[in-house]
Amino acid sequence: MEIIKPKIKVRYGNISASVWDNERVVNGQKVIIESVSLQKVWKDKRDNFQNSTINLDKKDFMKVIMCLQETYMKMNMESKS
């Protein structure tokens, strides 16, 4: 069995993003659609590793970045009040 690896992987501490090529058939043609997996890994109270993953299509990626950026800015503005 072949182990499939992401074509790109970026990690900042316990957060990582992986880019995957997904082959699909669109209008009878094979096309490659990129997707991104965001993952957070942490240890629970019993010292067991846990993780949470969200998978995004490339078309949604910038919306998520903008949403997180605006949320971060609002959180910082709120904490300064």
N, C-alpha and C positions, 0 to 999 in steps of 0.2 A: 504494500500500500504506500502510495506516494504522499509525503507530507507537503501540504500546500502552505507556502509562506507568503506573507504580504509583500507587495512590490516596494512599499515604503513603510517604515516604522519610525515614529518619533516618540520619545519619552521625556517627560518632565516629572521627576519624582515618581509618585504613584499613579500618574495619569499618562496614558499612551494613546496614540492615534495610529491606526494601520490602514493602508490603502490597498484595496483588493481589485483585481480585474475579474469581472463576472461576464461570462459568455452567454448571450441571449440571441434569440432569433426574432428579428424585426422585419416585417414585410418579406419573409422568406430568406433574409440575409443574416448571417452570423455577424453580430457586432459585440464589441467589448464595452461594457458599462462599468465605470469605476464607482466604487462605494467606499465609505470610510467607517471604520469601527472605532468608537471612543470607549476606552475602558479605564475604570478606577479600581485599584486593588488596595485592600487594607486588611488589618488583622482585627478580629473581634475580641471580645472580653476573654475568651478561652484560648487566645493566641492562634486561632485557625485563620488561614487566609480566606478572604471573601472577595468577590468581584462583581462589578456591575458593568454591563456593556450596552451601548446604544449603537445601532447601525443606521447609517444615513446614505442616501443617494447623493451623488456629486451635486445635483441641482439644488439640494437643500442645505448644503454645507455652509454657504455664505450667509444664509438666513440664520443659522444657528450661531455663527460667529457674531453677527450683528446683535442678535438677541442677548447673548451672554455679555457682550461688551456694554450694551446699554444697561443691563441689569447691574453690572459691576459699577458703572458710573453712578447710577441711582443709589446703590447701597452706600457708596462712599459719600455722596452728597447728604444722605440721610444721617449717617454717623457723625457728620460735622455740624449738624443742626442742634 
